[in-house]
Structure formats: C-alpha cells, structure tokens
C-alpha cells in the first residue's frame, strides 16, 4: 500500500511556514506527517506547483531544503492481481496518535471512502485496478501530476464516513504551536518506548552514538537525544524535550518543556515550547518561546522573542494582511524558511517573518515582515532581497553543513520570490 499526501486550497492560510515546504513536512511534536505515514508504506507528495517542480528537479539527489525524506519510488502497477489500496491524506492533518490510529483503521477496513474533518476531506481510501486503469487510478495520477485538485474526489461517488473527531487539520499558523504542545509529551514518550535509546541518567534517553558531556541537569523528563547529537556541559533540561540527529546543544543552554530541536541544528540560550526545523541556528544567548522556526534560519546573538503580552491578554497575529486572535496567552514568533535576524533583534508576540526575510532591531508595532525583505538596509520597511542574493547566502550556509546547493534550490527561490504576497 502507498500513501499520497495532497494539499488543498486552505494550505495557503498557514502562511510563511509552508511557503517553501509542503504542509506535511512541518514538524509537530518530534516529527512530520510524512514521517508518520512512513509506517504504513511508501509515501509520495502531491503539493502546490512550485514545490512539485522543486521535488521533480531535485529528483532525490539530496535532501530537500526542509530536511525531510524524499518521495518514495513505487511501482505503477498494483502490488497484486487483485489491485491495491491507496491512502490519500490531507497535508494539513496533525500527526497525532489518535489520527494515525484512525488512518490505520481505514486501511484495515479497506473500503473505498472519505474520512472527514468537519466539512473538509481529511483522508480517503482508493482502489487501483490490476491493469492500472479505472477512475481511482486516473485521479491518483492526475493529483500527482498537478492536473487535478482534491475536490475531484467528490466525483468518484465515495462513501463518506462519520466525522469521529480524531482527524484534526491545521487551519492557521498558530495551530502549529497549539498542536505541537498537545502532542509533544506523547511523541517523546513514544520514542522512549521504541527501545532505540538508553537511559544515561534519570529522565535522559540518548542514542548510542549521541554525545552527552556532563554534568547535565534533567529537572524533568523525558528528554530524548537522537543519533549523533552533541549535548555540551551544564545544559539544563525541563522535558519533554527532543534533540534531533546531529544537532548540537551548546554549554549552559536551558531547553524547557515542549522544545523540539531538528536535525543538524545548533542551539544555545533559553528555548521553551518551540520547534526548530532542520539545519537552523540559534547558537547564542537569547530567548525563543512558543515559536516555530523554519529550516536554514539563523537567529543571531541576543535575538529575543516575546511570548506574553504586558496585559496578559490573548495574542493577535497578522499574516497575509489579516489579523487573527490566536486565543493564546503565550505566543511567540513564526519564521519561514531561510529567515535571518541581526544581533539584538526583538520579535514581538505573534510576529510573522516571511521566507528569506532579514529582520533587525526592535520591530515595535510591526508584527509581519514580508518575504525577501531586508531590514538591515532601508530601515523597518526594508529593501528587497533578490533570489540570487538569497541563493548566495543559502550556498554558504549549506557548505557549513557539508551540502551543495542544487539548481533546483535556486529555481525554487526564484519561484518563491514571484509568489503573490501574503
């Protein structure tokens, strides 16, 4: 059986977090939807056109910008003469334990049908015929090729199951923080239960190849340190905390509850209830709280996020020119992939920083910075960063991780710069 993850029109509301990556490659808890679906079999993405073109051009030659796994290569023909099941999943689905159990139930029943989250298609089971023909096969091929939208599922006459409430979808940027906090403890506990990690000291579980240089304080567990990660001395952990593959935690860092550090990240200072996607840096002092940081982001020394208003009221967030009350008392910043901060940058509650934007100083009342804006030149309004300038910076960052920039990356940056402002 194979899984195909599709994006619907509502994915655009997630803003800079998904401009340069499919929504299914957002980290929630300790992993992504694509990684979770890998338990069911090979996974392929059916993303927006610029991302589909990117993955096609990259062709598995290197990990994507966001650090996720490449699309699986699966046979065109079904696995048996009786045909095969295909699981279609909305890329905005939250990969929590209840949702994965619901998907497994759908697969085990094996009947063609739709699973709903409210009035939105969250998942579907389709059948492919032994000869590779039939309406389901045609729609699957068209989805993967970008010739059909998920709305076409309604034309197949599929049975619609009752909404069980188990399948939750991301609808706004702050949902990523909400659901991350909700699933984090269970996600870390599941890693502990996998048996892959050895308890080095009470509450601290590390892979055999991980390096933990003591003394390290675990005031509250669980804490999981993955393969090849390096934890320096005098680090304080308040779990649940996850430190990803080949990540480095600098001495004297304080990683607080709900922190998830992606593969190949560098982190120091104080971090709370935040996700850092793979290949990003926050190596120096400064506070990062209740925030989501994309890949290839650099937070310079002294960068501080505010996550609580002086009034203790709920935080409003402005994204795509629309202001939303998040309903959250604690809400930091969301930074798109390739964003940068200058030293001593202060990000207010609910700040939204676009892809490849550079922010500097005290943003004051400015809470939304458009993609490819450079505030180091031109003041708060900034100047424009060209795709070529962004590519040069990315090439230099990749070299520090032992990676080479690909022509597909350069073309993706050009495509991102050409997208309508949101």
KEGU-227301 format. One line per 3 residues: for each residue x, y, z of N, C-alpha, C. Coordinates in steps of 0.05 Angstrom, whole numbers, plus 5000, padded with zeros to 4 digits. Example, Ala and Ser with C-alpha at 12.3 -4.5 7.8 and 13.67 -1.06 7.14 Angstrom:
<rs>
5264,4886,5156,5246,4910,5156,5264,4934,5156 | 5257,4955,5142,5273,4979,5143,5258,5001,5157
</rs>
This chain:
<rs>
5017,4976,5000,5000,5000,5000,5017,5025,5000 | 5009,5045,4986,5023,5071,4986,5005,5093,4997 | 5018,5114,5007,5004,5137,5016,5011,5161,4998
4991,5178,4993,4996,5203,4978,4985,5226,4994 | 5002,5246,4999,4994,5268,5015,4988,5292,4997 | 4963,5302,4998,4955,5323,4979,4951,5349,4994
4954,5371,4980,4949,5398,4991,4924,5409,4979 | 4906,5420,4996,4882,5434,4986,4886,5464,4986 | 4866,5479,4978,4869,5508,4976,4874,5521,5003
4864,5508,5025,4866,5521,5051,4895,5521,5062 | 4913,5507,5049,4941,5507,5059,4953,5534,5058 | 4945,5551,5040,4957,5578,5038,4954,5595,5063
4933,5589,5079,4928,5604,5103,4949,5599,5124 | 4966,5579,5121,4987,5574,5140,5011,5592,5136 | 5011,5608,5115,5030,5630,5111,5058,5621,5107
5078,5637,5118,5106,5632,5112,5116,5604,5121 | 5102,5592,5140,5111,5566,5149,5111,5545,5127 | 5094,5548,5107,5092,5528,5086,5098,5539,5058
5108,5563,5057,5114,5575,5030,5135,5558,5016 | 5156,5550,5031,5178,5536,5018,5179,5506,5025 | 5157,5496,5035,5156,5467,5041,5127,5458,5041
5122,5433,5034,5095,5422,5037,5086,5422,5066 | 5060,5426,5071,5050,5427,5098,5055,5401,5113 | 5057,5379,5098,5062,5353,5110,5090,5350,5121
5108,5370,5115,5135,5369,5124,5140,5389,5147 | 5119,5398,5160,5121,5414,5184,5125,5395,5208 | 5144,5402,5225,5148,5386,5249,5127,5394,5270
5113,5374,5280,5095,5377,5302,5102,5355,5322 | 5109,5363,5346,5120,5343,5365,5148,5337,5358 | 5154,5312,5351,5182,5305,5344,5185,5297,5315
5164,5299,5299,5166,5291,5271,5145,5303,5253 | 5144,5295,5228,5126,5305,5209,5105,5285,5201 | 5084,5294,5186,5064,5276,5176,5076,5256,5157
5094,5264,5139,5106,5246,5121,5121,5224,5135 | 5136,5231,5156,5150,5210,5172,5130,5191,5185 | 5108,5202,5196,5089,5185,5209,5076,5165,5190
5069,5175,5166,5056,5158,5146,5075,5137,5135 | 5101,5141,5139,5120,5121,5130,5116,5094,5144 | 5102,5093,5166,5097,5068,5180,5077,5051,5164
5062,5063,5146,5042,5048,5130,5054,5038,5104 | 5076,5049,5096,5087,5041,5070,5099,5066,5056 | 5106,5064,5030,5118,5086,5015,5099,5110,5014
5111,5134,5015,5096,5159,5016,5105,5177,4992 | 5085,5189,4979,5091,5209,4958,5075,5234,4964 | 5085,5257,4955,5072,5282,4960,5058,5292,4934
5036,5305,4937,5022,5319,4915,5019,5348,4924 | 5041,5364,4923,5040,5391,4934,5032,5412,4914 | 5035,5438,4921,5030,5460,4903,5050,5460,4880
5044,5474,4858,5060,5471,4834,5090,5477,4838 | 5097,5499,4852,5125,5506,4854,5140,5485,4871 | 5127,5472,4890,5140,5452,4906,5142,5425,4890
5121,5420,4874,5122,5396,4858,5145,5398,4838 | 5148,5422,4826,5170,5426,4807,5197,5423,4821 | 5199,5433,4845,5224,5431,4860,5231,5402,4866
5212,5387,4876,5218,5359,4882,5225,5343,4857 | 5212,5350,4835,5218,5336,4809,5246,5343,4800 | 5254,5368,4802,5281,5377,4793,5302,5366,4812
5297,5365,4837,5316,5354,4857,5320,5324,4853 | 5298,5310,4846,5299,5282,4838,5314,5264,4858 | 5312,5270,4884,5324,5253,4904,5354,5255,4906
5367,5274,4892,5396,5275,4892,5407,5285,4919 | 5390,5299,4934,5398,5309,4960,5373,5313,4976 | 5376,5315,5003,5352,5320,5019,5340,5347,5011
5313,5349,5012,5301,5375,5006,5310,5397,5025 | 5304,5422,5018,5312,5444,5036,5303,5440,5065 | 5279,5428,5068,5268,5425,5095,5278,5401,5109
5296,5386,5096,5309,5364,5110,5293,5338,5111 | 5270,5337,5099,5254,5313,5101,5263,5291,5082 | 5249,5268,5084,5255,5246,5066,5245,5252,5038
5258,5240,5018,5249,5243,4991,5224,5226,4986 | 5210,5233,4964,5187,5217,4956,5196,5188,4951 | 5179,5169,4959,5185,5141,4953,5181,5136,4923
5196,5117,4913,5192,5107,4885,5176,5082,4887 | 5152,5082,4876,5134,5058,4879,5127,5049,4851 | 5121,5023,4848,5113,5013,4821,5087,5024,4813
5084,5029,4786,5059,5039,4776,5037,5019,4778 | 5043,4993,4774,5023,4972,4776,5017,4965,4805 | 4993,4957,4811,4986,4948,4838,5004,4925,4847
5005,4921,4873,5022,4900,4884,5012,4872,4879 | 4987,4868,4873,4976,4842,4869,4956,4843,4846 | 4948,4819,4837,4929,4818,4815,4901,4827,4823
4897,4829,4850,4872,4839,4860,4871,4869,4862 | 4892,4882,4855,4893,4911,4858,4906,4919,4884 | 4905,4944,4891,4919,4954,4915,4904,4977,4927
4909,4982,4952,4897,5005,4966,4916,5029,4964 | 4904,5052,4962,4920,5077,4964,4907,5095,4985 | 4923,5104,5004,4913,5122,5025,4920,5150,5017
4900,5167,5013,4904,5195,5008,4900,5210,5034 | 4918,5228,5041,4917,5243,5066,4921,5273,5061 | 4904,5289,5073,4907,5318,5072,4933,5326,5086
4949,5342,5072,4975,5350,5083,4973,5367,5109 | 4949,5377,5114,4946,5393,5139,4938,5376,5163 | 4937,5350,5159,4929,5332,5181,4951,5333,5203
4942,5335,5228,4960,5334,5250,4968,5305,5257 | 4994,5299,5256,5002,5271,5260,5003,5263,5289 | 4980,5263,5302,4979,5255,5330,4969,5226,5331
4972,5214,5355,4968,5185,5358,4940,5177,5350 | 4919,5192,5358,4892,5185,5351,4887,5186,5321 | 4899,5206,5307,4895,5208,5278,4908,5184,5264
4931,5176,5273,4945,5153,5260,4929,5128,5265 | 4918,5125,5288,4901,5101,5294,4876,5101,5276 | 4864,5124,5271,4841,5126,5254,4849,5119,5225
4872,5129,5216,4881,5122,5189,4886,5092,5186 | 4898,5080,5207,4903,5051,5206,4876,5036,5204 | 4857,5046,5219,4830,5033,5218,4818,5034,5190
4821,5057,5177,4811,5060,5150,4825,5040,5131 | 4851,5037,5134,4866,5019,5117,4858,4990,5122 | 4854,4983,5147,4847,4955,5154,4819,4948,5143
4801,4968,5143,4774,4963,5132,4776,4960,5101 | 4793,4976,5089,4799,4973,5061,4777,4982,5042 | 4756,4994,5051,4734,5002,5034,4739,5030,5022
4732,5033,4997,4734,5060,4984,4716,5079,5000 | 4727,5103,5006,4711,5122,5021,4727,5146,5030 | 4713,5165,5041,4724,5190,5051,4723,5192,5081
4743,5203,5093,4743,5210,5122,4744,5240,5124 | 4726,5251,5140,4722,5280,5142,4732,5292,5168 | 4740,5317,5166,4745,5334,5190,4727,5358,5186
4704,5357,5199,4683,5377,5193,4673,5373,5165 | 4674,5394,5148,4665,5392,5121,4689,5390,5101 | 4712,5383,5111,4737,5381,5095,4746,5352,5093
4755,5344,5070,4766,5317,5066,4793,5316,5080 | 4794,5298,5100,4819,5293,5114,4835,5270,5103 | 4821,5250,5093,4834,5226,5082,4815,5211,5064
4825,5193,5048,4809,5177,5031,4823,5150,5026 | 4807,5130,5021,4817,5104,5012,4808,5100,4984 | 4827,5095,4965,4821,5090,4938,4832,5062,4930
4821,5051,4909,4830,5025,4899,4842,5029,4871 | 4864,5015,4866,4875,5015,4839,4869,4988,4827 | 4863,4987,4802,4856,4962,4788,4881,4948,4780
4880,4921,4776,4904,4906,4768,4917,4915,4742 | 4901,4925,4724,4912,4934,4698,4920,4963,4698 | 4918,4976,4721,4927,5004,4723,4907,5024,4712
4882,5015,4707,4862,5033,4696,4841,5039,4717 | 4819,5052,4709,4797,5058,4727,4798,5087,4737 | 4776,5097,4747,4774,5125,4756,4793,5132,4779
4796,5113,4798,4814,5119,4820,4843,5122,4811 | 4852,5105,4793,4879,5107,4783,4883,5133,4768 | 4864,5140,4751,4866,5165,4736,4868,5189,4754
4852,5190,4776,4853,5212,4794,4879,5213,4809 | 4889,5190,4817,4915,5189,4831,4937,5200,4814 | 4938,5191,4789,4958,5201,4770,4956,5231,4766
4931,5241,4763,4926,5269,4759,4934,5286,4783 | 4928,5276,4807,4936,5290,4831,4967,5293,4832 | 4981,5271,4827,5010,5272,4829,5022,5290,4807
5008,5292,4784,5018,5308,4762,5008,5337,4764 | 4992,5343,4784,4981,5370,4787,4959,5377,4767 | 4947,5357,4755,4926,5361,4736,4898,5360,4748
4896,5353,4773,4870,5351,4787,4873,5362,4815 | 4852,5373,4826,4852,5382,4854,4838,5360,4871 | 4842,5361,4898,4829,5342,4915,4799,5343,4913
4788,5366,4904,4759,5368,4901,4748,5346,4882 | 4765,5336,4864,4756,5316,4845,4748,5290,4859 | 4757,5286,4884,4749,5262,4899,4718,5260,4901
4705,5283,4901,4676,5283,4903,4662,5271,4879 | 4677,5268,4857,4665,5258,4832,4666,5227,4831 | 4679,5215,4851,4683,5186,4850,4661,5170,4863
4641,5184,4875,4619,5170,4888,4628,5154,4913 | 4647,5165,4928,4658,5150,4951,4639,5153,4975 | 4638,5132,4991,4623,5132,5016,4636,5152,5035
4620,5169,5048,4631,5188,5067,4625,5178,5095 | 4647,5174,5110,4644,5164,5138,4637,5187,5156 | 4628,5180,5180,4622,5200,5200,4648,5212,5211
4646,5238,5217,4669,5252,5229,4672,5243,5258 | 4693,5228,5263,4698,5217,5290,4712,5237,5309 | 4721,5260,5298,4736,5279,5313,4765,5272,5317
4774,5249,5307,4802,5241,5310,4821,5254,5291 | 4810,5265,5269,4827,5276,5248,4825,5306,5249 | 4846,5319,5260,4847,5348,5262,4865,5360,5241
4857,5383,5230,4872,5396,5209,4882,5423,5218 | 4906,5430,5209,4917,5457,5214,4902,5477,5197 | 4894,5500,5208,4880,5520,5193,4893,5547,5194
4908,5553,5215,4921,5579,5218,4950,5574,5229 | 4968,5594,5225,4995,5589,5234,4998,5582,5264 | 4981,5594,5281,4984,5588,5309,4975,5560,5317
4960,5547,5299,4952,5519,5304,4977,5501,5307 | 4998,5508,5293,5022,5492,5294,5033,5492,5323 | 5032,5514,5336,5040,5516,5364,5021,5501,5382
4995,5504,5378,4974,5491,5394,4978,5461,5393 | 4980,5450,5369,4981,5421,5367,5009,5410,5375 | 5029,5426,5370,5056,5417,5379,5055,5412,5410
5045,5431,5424,5044,5428,5453,5026,5404,5461 | 5005,5400,5446,4986,5379,5453,4999,5351,5449 | 5015,5348,5428,5026,5321,5422,5054,5316,5433
5068,5336,5442,5096,5334,5447,5103,5312,5468 | 5089,5312,5490,5095,5293,5511,5092,5264,5501 | 5069,5259,5488,5064,5232,5478,5085,5224,5457
5093,5243,5440,5113,5238,5419,5140,5230,5431 | 5148,5244,5452,5174,5237,5465,5172,5211,5479 | 5149,5206,5492,5145,5180,5506,5146,5157,5486
5135,5162,5462,5136,5140,5442,5164,5134,5433 | 5181,5155,5431,5209,5150,5425,5223,5134,5447 | 5217,5141,5471,5229,5126,5494,5220,5096,5492
5194,5092,5487,5183,5065,5486,5194,5049,5462 | 5206,5062,5442,5216,5048,5418,5239,5030,5424 | 5253,5035,5447,5276,5019,5454,5302,5028,5440
5301,5049,5424,5325,5058,5410,5344,5073,5428 | 5335,5081,5451,5351,5100,5467,5357,5088,5494 | 5381,5094,5505,5390,5084,5531,5387,5106,5551
5377,5100,5575,5375,5120,5596,5402,5125,5608 | 5414,5147,5601,5441,5154,5611,5440,5164,5640 | 5419,5178,5647,5414,5186,5674,5384,5189,5677
5373,5191,5701,5344,5191,5704,5331,5213,5686 | 5313,5203,5668,5299,5222,5651,5312,5229,5625 | 5338,5221,5621,5353,5228,5597,5358,5203,5581
5347,5201,5557,5349,5178,5540,5364,5187,5515 | 5386,5172,5509,5403,5181,5486,5410,5157,5469 | 5413,5162,5442,5422,5141,5424,5451,5135,5430
5459,5111,5421,5486,5102,5427,5507,5121,5416 | 5501,5132,5393,5521,5150,5380,5520,5179,5390 | 5500,5185,5407,5498,5213,5418,5520,5218,5438
5529,5243,5439,5549,5251,5458,5537,5270,5479 | 5538,5262,5504,5528,5279,5526,5551,5284,5545 | 5561,5308,5546,5583,5315,5563,5573,5327,5588
5577,5314,5610,5566,5323,5636,5582,5345,5648 | 5572,5357,5670,5546,5350,5682,5522,5362,5666 | 5501,5347,5664,5476,5356,5652,5454,5352,5672
5437,5372,5675,5415,5371,5694,5389,5365,5680 | 5375,5345,5689,5348,5339,5679,5329,5343,5703 | 5317,5366,5704,5298,5372,5726,5272,5358,5722
5265,5352,5696,5240,5339,5690,5244,5325,5663 | 5235,5300,5661,5237,5286,5636,5210,5283,5623 | 5209,5268,5601,5232,5255,5588,5247,5273,5569
5272,5268,5565,5289,5281,5546,5301,5260,5528 | 5299,5263,5501,5310,5244,5482,5330,5258,5465 | 5354,5246,5463,5376,5257,5446,5382,5237,5424
5378,5244,5399,5379,5226,5377,5407,5221,5367 | 5409,5204,5346,5435,5195,5335,5453,5219,5328 | 5478,5217,5338,5499,5236,5331,5496,5263,5343
5476,5268,5359,5473,5294,5372,5495,5298,5393 | 5500,5324,5399,5522,5331,5417,5511,5351,5438 | 5510,5343,5463,5500,5360,5485,5523,5368,5502
5528,5394,5504,5551,5404,5519,5546,5404,5549 | 5566,5411,5565,5563,5410,5594,5546,5433,5604 | 5535,5429,5628,5519,5449,5643,5494,5457,5628
5483,5438,5613,5457,5442,5600,5435,5434,5620 | 5414,5450,5621,5391,5444,5638,5367,5436,5620 | 5355,5413,5626,5331,5404,5611,5307,5404,5630
5285,5414,5620,5258,5411,5632,5241,5398,5611 | 5238,5371,5611,5224,5357,5590,5194,5362,5590 | 5180,5353,5569,5191,5337,5547,5208,5353,5528
5230,5342,5520,5249,5355,5502,5259,5334,5482 | 5262,5342,5457,5274,5325,5437,5297,5340,5423 | 5320,5326,5421,5343,5337,5407,5348,5319,5383
5346,5329,5359,5347,5313,5335,5375,5304,5326 | 5375,5288,5305,5400,5277,5295,5421,5298,5288 | 5445,5293,5298,5468,5311,5291,5465,5339,5300
5445,5344,5318,5442,5371,5329,5463,5376,5351 | 5468,5401,5356,5487,5408,5377,5474,5428,5397 | 5475,5421,5423,5465,5438,5444,5489,5450,5459
5493,5476,5458,5517,5488,5469,5516,5489,5499 | 5539,5490,5512,5541,5491,5541,5523,5514,5553 | 5512,5508,5576,5496,5526,5591,5468,5533,5579
5460,5518,5558,5434,5523,5547,5412,5513,5567 | 5389,5524,5565,5366,5516,5581,5343,5509,5561 | 5338,5483,5558,5316,5474,5540,5293,5466,5557
5271,5481,5554,5248,5478,5571,5226,5461,5558 | 5205,5456,5573,5184,5437,5564,5173,5444,5537 | 5171,5424,5520,5159,5427,5494,5178,5435,5472
5204,5433,5478,5224,5441,5458,5231,5418,5440 | 5231,5423,5414,5238,5402,5394,5259,5414,5375 | 5283,5403,5376,5305,5413,5360,5310,5394,5337
5309,5405,5312,5311,5389,5288,5339,5379,5282 | 5342,5362,5263,5368,5351,5255,5387,5373,5246 | 5412,5370,5254,5434,5388,5246,5430,5417,5255
5414,5422,5275,5410,5449,5286,5433,5455,5306 | 5437,5480,5312,5455,5489,5333,5438,5507,5351 | 5440,5501,5377,5422,5516,5396,5437,5522,5422
5431,5547,5432,5441,5555,5457,5421,5574,5470 | 5427,5584,5494,5408,5602,5507,5384,5588,5518 | 5361,5602,5519,5337,5591,5531,5316,5587,5509
5304,5563,5508,5284,5556,5489,5261,5542,5504 | 5236,5550,5497,5213,5538,5510,5191,5533,5490 | 5179,5509,5491,5155,5503,5475,5157,5511,5446
5180,5506,5434,5185,5515,5407,5196,5493,5389 | 5193,5496,5363,5204,5477,5344,5225,5492,5327 | 5248,5480,5324,5268,5489,5305,5270,5467,5284
5263,5474,5259,5265,5455,5237,5294,5450,5230 | 5300,5428,5215,5328,5421,5210,5344,5443,5197 | 5370,5443,5204,5391,5460,5193,5390,5489,5202
5376,5495,5224,5374,5522,5233,5393,5527,5257 | 5399,5553,5261,5418,5560,5282,5406,5580,5302 | 5410,5574,5328,5406,5593,5349,5428,5587,5370
5452,5592,5363,5474,5582,5379,5481,5599,5404 | 5470,5624,5405,5478,5642,5426,5456,5647,5446 | 5462,5664,5466,5442,5671,5486,5418,5686,5473
5396,5685,5487,5371,5698,5477,5349,5678,5482 | 5324,5689,5483,5301,5672,5490,5284,5667,5465 | 5277,5641,5460,5259,5633,5439,5236,5618,5453
5212,5630,5452,5190,5617,5466,5165,5615,5450 | 5152,5591,5451,5126,5586,5437,5127,5596,5408 | 5148,5587,5395,5153,5596,5367,5158,5572,5349
5156,5577,5323,5162,5557,5303,5182,5569,5284 | 5205,5556,5281,5228,5567,5265,5233,5548,5242 | 5232,5558,5218,5236,5542,5194,5265,5532,5191
5271,5520,5168,5297,5510,5162,5315,5531,5150 | 5342,5528,5155,5362,5547,5146,5357,5575,5156 | 5347,5577,5180,5343,5602,5194,5367,5607,5212
5375,5632,5215,5396,5639,5234,5386,5661,5252 | 5385,5654,5278,5378,5674,5299,5404,5684,5311 | 5410,5708,5307,5436,5719,5315,5436,5724,5345
5460,5728,5356,5464,5732,5385,5446,5754,5395 | 5433,5748,5418,5416,5767,5431,5388,5769,5420 | 5381,5753,5400,5354,5753,5390,5334,5743,5411
5313,5758,5415,5294,5751,5436,5266,5752,5424 | 5250,5732,5430,5222,5732,5423,5205,5738,5448 | 5185,5755,5445,5166,5759,5466,5144,5738,5463
5135,5726,5484,5113,5706,5482,5090,5712,5501 | 5091,5735,5515,5069,5742,5534,5066,5772,5534 | 5041,5781,5529,5035,5810,5528,5037,5822,5556
5043,5847,5557,5044,5860,5583,5016,5861,5596 | 4995,5859,5580,4968,5859,5591,4959,5831,5599 | 4975,5810,5592,4969,5782,5597,4944,5773,5581
4937,5788,5560,4914,5781,5543,4923,5762,5521 | 4903,5754,5505,4909,5736,5483,4924,5751,5461 | 4941,5736,5447,4959,5748,5426,4945,5748,5399
4946,5771,5386,4936,5772,5358,4960,5769,5339 | 4955,5756,5317,4975,5751,5297,4966,5761,5270 | 4984,5775,5256,4977,5785,5229,4992,5770,5208
4978,5757,5190,4990,5741,5169,4974,5745,5143 | 4988,5752,5122,4975,5756,5097,4956,5780,5097 | 4962,5800,5114,4946,5824,5116,4921,5820,5133
4917,5796,5145,4893,5790,5161,4902,5787,5190 | 4888,5800,5208,4894,5798,5237,4876,5777,5249 | 4888,5758,5264,4874,5737,5277,4880,5737,5307
4859,5734,5323,4863,5730,5351,4869,5700,5355 | 4893,5694,5364,4901,5666,5367,4887,5652,5390 | 4876,5667,5408,4865,5655,5432,4886,5645,5451
4911,5650,5446,4933,5640,5462,4944,5663,5480 | 4949,5657,5505,4962,5676,5522,4993,5676,5517 | 5003,5652,5511,5032,5650,5505,5035,5644,5475
5046,5663,5460,5050,5660,5431,5074,5676,5423 | 5094,5663,5412,5118,5677,5403,5117,5683,5373 | 5138,5675,5359,5141,5683,5331,5139,5658,5313
5131,5662,5288,5133,5642,5267,5152,5653,5245 | 5173,5638,5239,5193,5647,5220,5194,5627,5197 | 5190,5637,5173,5192,5620,5149,5220,5611,5144
5223,5591,5126,5249,5581,5119,5267,5603,5109 | 5293,5601,5115,5315,5619,5106,5313,5647,5118 | 5296,5651,5138,5295,5677,5151,5320,5682,5168
5327,5707,5174,5350,5714,5189,5343,5737,5208 | 5358,5738,5231,5356,5761,5249,5384,5772,5253 | 5385,5798,5257,5411,5811,5264,5414,5809,5294
5438,5816,5304,5443,5815,5333,5423,5834,5347 | 5416,5825,5371,5398,5841,5389,5371,5847,5377 | 5361,5829,5361,5335,5833,5349,5313,5825,5369
5292,5842,5371,5269,5836,5388,5244,5831,5372 | 5233,5807,5375,5209,5800,5360,5185,5800,5378 | 5165,5816,5372,5141,5818,5389,5124,5793,5388
5106,5791,5407,5087,5769,5408,5073,5767,5381 | 5071,5742,5370,5056,5738,5346,5070,5746,5321 | 5096,5753,5322,5110,5762,5298,5110,5741,5276
5107,5749,5251,5107,5730,5228,5129,5741,5209 | 5149,5724,5205,5172,5732,5188,5172,5715,5163 | 5171,5727,5140,5169,5713,5114,5194,5698,5106
5192,5682,5086,5215,5667,5075,5237,5686,5066 | 5262,5679,5073,5285,5694,5065,5285,5723,5073 | 5269,5730,5093,5269,5758,5104,5291,5760,5125
5302,5785,5127,5322,5791,5147,5311,5813,5165 | 5309,5808,5191,5297,5828,5209,5319,5837,5228 | 5315,5862,5238,5336,5875,5254,5324,5894,5274
5337,5895,5298,5329,5915,5318,5303,5909,5331 | 5290,5930,5341,5264,5927,5355,5242,5933,5334 | 5226,5913,5328,5205,5916,5308,5182,5934,5317
5181,5939,5343,5160,5956,5353,5132,5945,5347 | 5115,5961,5334,5089,5952,5328,5087,5935,5302 | 5110,5932,5288,5110,5916,5264,5111,5886,5270
5090,5871,5264,5089,5843,5271,5089,5825,5247 | 5089,5836,5222,5090,5819,5198,5112,5831,5180 | 5132,5814,5174,5153,5822,5155,5151,5805,5130
5146,5817,5107,5142,5802,5082,5167,5787,5074 | 5163,5766,5058,5185,5750,5047,5204,5768,5032 | 5230,5760,5033,5251,5773,5017,5254,5803,5024
5247,5810,5049,5252,5837,5059,5277,5838,5075 | 5293,5858,5072,5318,5861,5087,5318,5887,5103 | 5314,5885,5129,5313,5909,5146,5340,5920,5153
5361,5906,5146,5388,5917,5151,5394,5940,5132 | 5379,5941,5110,5382,5963,5091,5354,5975,5086 | 5351,6000,5092,5326,6013,5087,5307,6016,5111
5317,6009,5135,5301,6013,5159,5279,5992,5162 | 5259,5997,5179,5237,5978,5185,5223,5969,5159 | 5219,5988,5140,5207,5980,5115,5224,5962,5098
5251,5965,5102,5270,5948,5089,5273,5953,5060 | 5291,5937,5049,5295,5936,5020,5289,5907,5011 | 5291,5902,4985,5285,5876,4975,5310,5859,4972
5308,5834,4981,5329,5815,4976,5322,5800,4951 | 5341,5798,4933,5335,5784,4908,5339,5754,4912 | 5326,5737,4895,5330,5708,4897,5359,5701,4894
5374,5716,4878,5403,5710,4874,5418,5715,4900 | 5412,5737,4914,5425,5742,4940,5418,5720,4960 | 5392,5712,4961,5384,5691,4979,5399,5665,4973
5402,5659,4947,5416,5635,4939,5445,5635,4947 | 5458,5658,4945,5486,5660,4954,5489,5654,4984 | 5471,5666,5000,5471,5660,5029,5466,5631,5034
5446,5620,5021,5440,5591,5025,5464,5574,5018 | 5477,5580,4996,5500,5564,4987,5522,5564,5009 | 5526,5587,5021,5546,5589,5042,5538,5574,5067
5512,5575,5074,5502,5560,5097,5504,5530,5092 | 5497,5522,5068,5498,5493,5062,5526,5482,5064 | 5545,5498,5055,5573,5490,5056,5582,5484,5084
5571,5498,5104,5578,5494,5132,5566,5467,5142 | 5547,5457,5128,5535,5431,5136,5544,5408,5117 | 5563,5414,5100,5573,5394,5082,5555,5388,5059
5537,5406,5051,5519,5402,5029,5525,5422,5007 | 5516,5415,4983,5520,5432,4960,5492,5442,4950 | 5491,5468,4943,5467,5478,4932,5461,5465,4905
5436,5462,4899,5428,5449,4874,5413,5469,4857 | 5414,5466,4831,5399,5484,4813,5370,5485,4820 | 5359,5463,4831,5331,5462,4839,5326,5482,4862
5345,5486,4880,5343,5505,4902,5341,5533,4891 | 5358,5539,4872,5359,5566,4860,5333,5572,4846 | 5323,5553,4831,5297,5557,4818,5274,5560,4837
5275,5545,4860,5254,5548,4880,5254,5576,4892 | 5278,5587,4898,5279,5614,4909,5267,5634,4890 | 5272,5631,4864,5261,5649,4844,5230,5646,4844
5221,5621,4846,5192,5617,4846,5179,5629,4871 | 5192,5627,4894,5182,5638,4919,5180,5668,4917 | 5201,5681,4905,5201,5710,4903,5178,5720,4884
5170,5702,4867,5149,5710,4847,5121,5705,4857 | 5118,5691,4880,5092,5685,4891,5078,5711,4900 | 5051,5712,4898,5037,5735,4908,5042,5739,4938
5045,5764,4946,5050,5770,4975,5026,5761,4991 | 5032,5748,5014,5011,5740,5033,5019,5749,5060
</rs>
